[in-house]
Amino acid sequence: MGEGTPRRSLRARLLAAALILVLAALVVAGLAIGVILHRFVRGQLDGRLDAQIVALRAGLEAGILPQTLDAPPYDRPGPGWAWEVHRGPETIRSGSLRGGDIRLSDPGPEDDPGRPHPASGTGPQGEPLVARVLALPGPPPATIVVAAPEGELRGPLREALTSLALALGILGLCLLAGLAVQVRLGLAPLKRLRADLAAVRAGRRERVPAEQPAEIAPVVAELNALLDQNAQNLDRARGHVANLAHALKTPLATLSMALADPARDPDGGLRRQVEDMDRRVRHHLRRARAAALAGSARGRTPLAPRLSDLRDALARLYAEKGVALDLAVPDDLSVACEGQDLDEMLGNLVDNACRWCRGRVQVSALARNGVVRIRVEDDGPGLDGAAAEAVMARGRRLDEGVPGHGFGLPITLELAELYGGGLTLGYGDLGGLRADLVLPA
């Protein structure tokens, strides 16, 4: 769809379709009810005219002068109510005609000669009339015409149709309001699906909930399958990156330490080449890992469970030393970091603290301004500023008598910077080293 094409809305489509269908239904219903009302009102008027025809016919057959049947409203001049009887050359008229005639413009079909049939015409003043006509056989043959003003048909019909239009309008508004609510309720699962996908993207969920309406469930199943496939691809990519890092970074660091001896590299050329190789390897590894972590699969890892597991593992490892490891971490605190990377960073810091402490290690965490600051302190000898800067160098160890390779803190710093955080060292409240690890919340 091109940039100039307006976005289409399912809600707008459904409401437009509902509006068209409701209007069409109301128009059809209005026409049908209008026809029924017209037939009903015309039937009432025809019944009134037929009653006068019956009276006139009875008067003729009894020999009573029809003028005696000239009761209201047929005796009033000008209202349009009138009758006339044509019998041979004689014409008898109601008093309302005042000598005028009813001129039939449409005598209408005579389906049943013995019954009145409808007709239309005009009065003496040209006023439109609705008439009923009955032809009687002779001798002498006679024709009875009874008419009423057309307003007696159109007036009640107009009033009825006005009330009908008002009722249909109210009904239409109620239907549209109901349809709007129905559309809103029908599209609510899509809104929830959008919120679930946003939660997956933000790392608050791993998958979209499978409990969905039947129409959306197949889409959700495909989305979850895609998320699982992406997670598997990410795990494989991370495995390859980790394998490459282990295969290249440690040998390069060892080679760099070996070349530090001037006897092995008098002019320093080999050392510079090794450092350049290490710099290039770390650059491309960082790009690969950043690309893998930049998507929606980036995790949201709670801190408390990871630190609790780490405390249990280190308690067994340093059981003879009797290290007291205190945790002050909120249960609901999480970081936007992969679990494996978080384990590696926390493991390096807490293990280092347990190795150098006299007997106490404290871990605390606090979230502020979109970042989480994890503080690891011990009651060991601590480090001054120069020593803290020195231990950040790869392979640099201040005490060769303590087991280790000198890569833990530099790797922790590199991982923290990969996530946009950092690592700083200093003196803590316990008198020993304080390590502040900053990660995004």
Buried (B, 14 or more C-beta within 10 A) or exposed (E): EEEEEEEEEEEEEBBEEBBEEBEEBBEEBBEEBBEEBBEEBBEEBBEBBBEBBBBBBEBBEEEEEBEEBBEEBBBBEBBBBBBBBBBEEEEBBBBBBEEBBBEBEEBBEBEEEEEBBBBBBBBBEEBBBBBBBBBBEEEEEBBBBBBBBBBBBBEBBEEBBEEBBEEBEEBBEEBBEEBBEEBEEBBEBBEBBEEBBEBBEEBEBBBBEEEBEEEBEEEBEEBBEEBEEEBEEBBEBBEEBBEBBEEBBBEBBEBBBEBEEEEEBEEEEBBEBBBEBBEEBBEEBBEBBEEBBEEEBBBBBBBBEBBEEBBEEBBEEBEEEEBEBEBEBBEEBBBBBBBBBBBBBBBBBBBBBBBBBBEBBBBBBEBEEEBBBBBBBBBBBBBEEEBBEEBBEBBBBEEEEEEEEBBBBBBBBBBBEBBEBEBBBBBBEBBBBBBBBBBEB
